[in-house]
Amino acid sequence: MPLHAICLDLAGVLYQGPRLLPGALQALDSLRASGLPLRFVTNTSQRNRRQILNDLASLDLVVDASELFTAPQAAHDYLSRHNLTPYCLIHPNLKEEFADLEGKQPNAVLLGDAGRKFSYDHLDHAFRLVHDGAPLIAIGENRYYQLDDGLHLDAGPFVRALEYAAGCRAVITGKPSPAFFEQVLADLGTRPEQTLMVGDDVHGDVEGALNSGMQACLVQTGKYRPGDEKAIAGTFRLAADIGAVARAIAD
């Protein structure tokens, strides 16, 4: 199937923490030179949109704001469309992105990677709201993420805990939600089978893309661990890094 567009995860694919991954700049230049439209799709919920764009610029990664799709923005759009006032269990960096939706009487729970805010009191308050009927909106359901010192718990385990305790299912607004990928595809104007998703998360990036009918490539950087490619069913590419992806597309 001919390739008409490429979607790239950020952390673990182009950079890790404050550092570019080897060959990332050259790979991005090569992908740009291919003429294929690019979109950058991230579940990152510890950095707001403005911070992500600044981070990219500081690494000399040229990304236009229109090319960036974030799970927090998708969550904001969902809450706004459904006239929901959220109790926000999110990282402090995201507070400005949801300030316009918060109120004194929340009728929904928004959960992201809240870091140290994942205390018993905060989770218990969220549980009581959801148990009483408030919808649970999750920015993502990633199991863990990679930092320089290793893997760390992401929001997914806490989403599952609230689902289990309250007997509900969360609405996932980021990857691997088909609705998130559909939003990106609609912006690109390409069919799923003509669009490649490149990521380091075998579940959120690769499995999510496959379930949405897209092509997918798992890179062996970031949170990738040997054997991840055996964790899911389906046909997808496996590449050492983003440089290998760019070379394969150039060929």
C-alpha positions in Angstrom: 0.0 0.0 0.0 1.5 3.4 -1.0 2.4 5.7 1.9 0.8 9.1 1.9 1.6 10.5 5.3 3.5 9.8 8.5 2.6 10.3 12.2 5.4 10.4 14.7 5.4 10.0 18.5 7.8 12.4 20.2 9.4 11.1 23.4 11.3 7.9 22.8 11.3 8.5 19.0 12.9 11.9 18.4 14.2 12.7 21.9 14.5 11.3 25.4 14.1 13.8 28.2 16.2 16.9 27.3 18.3 15.1 24.7 17.8 14.4 21.0 18.1 10.7 20.1 21.0 10.0 17.8 20.2 10.8 14.2 16.9 12.4 15.0 17.5 15.7 13.3 18.9 14.1 10.1 16.0 11.7 10.1 13.4 14.5 10.4 15.1 16.4 7.6 15.0 13.3 5.4 11.3 12.7 6.2 10.5 16.3 5.3 12.5 15.9 2.1 10.3 13.0 1.1 7.4 15.4 0.6 5.1 13.3 2.8 3.0 15.3 5.3 4.0 14.8 8.9 2.0 15.0 12.1 3.4 14.7 15.6 1.1 12.9 18.0 1.8 12.6 21.7 0.1 11.4 24.9 2.5 13.5 27.0 0.5 14.9 29.9 3.3 16.4 32.0 3.9 19.2 29.5 1.4 21.6 28.1 1.2 22.4 24.4 3.2 25.6 24.7 5.9 23.8 26.6 6.1 21.0 24.1 6.5 23.4 21.2 9.2 25.3 23.1 10.9 22.0 24.0 11.0 21.0 20.3 12.4 24.4 19.3 15.1 24.2 21.9 16.2 20.9 20.3 16.2 22.5 16.8 13.2 20.3 15.8 11.1 22.4 13.5 7.5 21.5 14.1 4.6 23.9 13.2 1.9 24.2 15.8 -0.6 22.9 13.3 1.3 19.7 13.0 1.1 18.9 16.7 -1.7 16.8 18.1 -1.7 16.3 21.9 -3.9 14.0 24.0 -4.6 16.9 26.6 -6.0 19.0 23.7 -8.2 16.1 22.7 -9.4 15.8 26.3 -10.2 19.5 26.4 -12.2 19.2 23.2 -14.2 16.3 24.5 -15.0 18.0 27.8 -16.0 21.2 26.0 -18.2 19.3 23.5 -20.1 17.5 26.3 -20.4 20.6 28.6 -18.5 18.8 31.4 -16.9 20.5 34.4 -14.0 18.4 35.4 -12.3 17.6 38.7 -8.8 17.7 37.3 -6.3 15.1 38.6 -3.5 16.2 36.2 0.0 17.5 36.3 0.4 21.1 37.4 1.8 22.0 34.0 -1.5 21.2 32.4 -3.6 23.5 34.7 -3.6 26.4 32.2 -5.0 24.2 29.5 -8.1 23.3 31.5 -8.6 26.5 33.5 -11.5 27.6 31.4 -13.5 24.4 32.1 -13.0 24.0 35.9 -15.8 25.0 38.3 -16.9 24.6 41.9 -19.2 21.6 41.2 -17.4 19.1 38.9 -19.6 16.6 37.0 -16.7 14.7 35.5 -13.2 13.5 36.4 -10.2 14.2 34.2 -7.2 12.0 34.8 -3.7 12.5 33.3 -0.2 11.8 34.5 -0.6 13.7 37.8 2.8 12.7 39.2 2.9 13.4 43.0 -0.8 14.4 42.9 -1.6 10.7 42.7 -2.2 10.6 46.5 -4.9 8.6 48.3 -7.0 11.7 49.0 -7.0 12.8 45.4 -7.7 9.4 44.0 -10.4 8.8 46.6 -12.1 12.0 45.7 -12.0 11.1 42.0 -13.4 7.6 42.9 -16.4 9.0 44.8 -17.3 11.3 41.9 -17.1 8.5 39.4 -18.9 6.1 41.6 -21.7 8.6 41.8 -22.0 8.7 38.1 -19.5 11.3 36.8 -17.8 10.1 33.6 -14.1 9.3 33.9 -12.1 11.0 31.1 -8.5 9.8 30.7 -5.9 11.7 28.7 -4.2 8.4 28.0 -3.8 4.9 29.3 -0.1 4.4 28.9 1.4 1.9 31.4 4.7 3.5 31.8 7.1 6.0 30.3 10.9 6.3 30.0 13.2 8.8 31.6 17.0 8.8 31.8 17.0 6.7 35.0 14.6 4.1 33.7 10.9 3.3 33.5 8.2 5.1 35.6 4.5 4.5 36.2 2.3 6.5 33.8 -1.4 7.2 34.2 -2.8 3.9 32.9 -2.5 2.0 36.1 -4.4 4.7 37.9 -7.1 4.7 35.2 -7.5 1.0 35.7 -7.7 1.4 39.5 -10.6 3.9 39.2 -12.4 1.8 36.6 -12.1 -1.3 38.8 -13.2 0.5 42.0 -16.1 2.4 40.4 -17.2 -0.3 38.0 -16.9 1.9 34.9 -15.0 2.4 31.7 -13.0 5.5 31.1 -13.2 7.5 27.9 -9.7 7.6 26.5 -9.0 10.8 24.5 -5.4 10.1 23.5 -3.6 7.1 22.0 -4.6 4.3 21.5 -8.2 5.7 21.1 -9.4 5.3 17.5 -11.1 8.7 17.9 -7.7 10.3 18.5 -6.2 8.7 15.4 -9.3 9.6 13.4 -8.9 13.3 14.3 -5.3 13.2 13.0 -6.3 11.4 9.8 -9.0 13.8 9.2 -6.6 16.7 9.4 -4.2 14.9 7.1 -6.9 14.0 4.6 -5.4 10.5 4.2 -6.9 7.0 4.5 -5.7 4.9 7.5 -4.1 2.3 5.4 -2.0 5.0 3.6 -0.7 6.5 6.9 2.2 5.2 9.0 2.4 5.6 12.7 5.9 5.5 14.2 6.3 5.0 18.0 8.2 3.3 20.8 5.0 2.1 22.7 3.9 -1.2 21.3 0.4 -0.8 22.8 -0.4 2.9 22.6 1.4 3.6 19.3 1.5 0.4 17.3 -1.5 -1.6 18.5 -3.6 1.6 18.6 -2.6 2.4 15.0 -3.3 -1.1 13.8 -6.7 -1.1 15.4 -7.4 2.1 13.5 -6.5 0.5 10.2 -3.1 2.3 9.9 0.3 1.1 9.1 2.6 1.0 12.1 6.3 0.9 13.0 7.8 0.1 16.4 11.2 1.7 17.0 13.7 0.1 19.4 14.3 3.2 21.3 12.7 5.0 24.2 10.5 2.7 26.3 10.9 -0.2 23.9 12.1 -3.4 25.6 13.3 -6.6 23.8 10.3 -8.8 23.1 7.7 -6.0 22.9 7.2 -6.8 19.3 5.8 -10.2 20.4 3.3 -8.6 22.8 0.6 -7.9 20.2 -0.9 -9.5 17.1 -0.8 -7.9 13.6 1.7 -7.0 10.9 3.9 -4.0 11.5 7.4 -2.8 10.9 10.3 -3.0 13.4 13.1 -0.5 13.1 16.2 0.2 15.2 15.5 3.9 15.4 13.9 6.9 13.6 17.0 7.0 11.3 16.3 3.5 10.1 12.7 4.5 9.4 13.7 7.5 7.4 16.2 5.5 5.3 13.6 2.9 4.5 11.2 5.5 3.3 13.9 7.3 1.3 14.6 4.0 -0.4 
